[in-house]
Amino acid sequence: MRRLPAFPGFPDAAQRTRRTHFHALARAILFQQLHWKAATTIHDRVVALTPGRGFPKADELLALDSAALRAAGVSSNKERALRDLATRVHAGELDLARVGRKRDELVIEALTRVHGIGEWSAQMFLLFRLGRLDVMPCGDLGIQEGLKRLDSLRERPTPKQVLARSEPWRPLRSVASWYLYRLTDEK
């Protein structure tokens, strides 16, 4: 078993206050499967569609023309996901003002109803946006790689193996997650 690195620190609280929950989820959709630099460019172009107001609110996003989103670099699949998120928020079906009061499983269940938001994205929302303390994203490659390094394994563990290995860390599996990510960052 490897020696743990220095405590990586808690997720940036200032980051959580700079964005609304809607913005954080929309940003997660925009950044999926893209290089950070490309995703940032697209994100900033979407922000520019509502000058002076920051990232569009749900109703503002719904009012945006598809051609404008496409010109900003948003793919049709991501537009569909953004519009589904905005529709659910605007209609009150997804109450982001109260999501922080729900149990983790209920947050994941509510978020994964949105097209384009899967379990991993919902877990990242719990971990980094809501600051929940008992989240272990077992399917995350960074978590698997960190555990491989921690336990000096030959291969990355499966999600099932990560789950079993993380059981002793309850109810603070998020802290273990931060350490595992930090191990992955080390060369």
Order of alpha helices (4+ residues) and beta strands (2+ residues): alpha-alpha-alpha-alpha-alpha-alpha-alpha-alpha-alpha-alpha-alpha
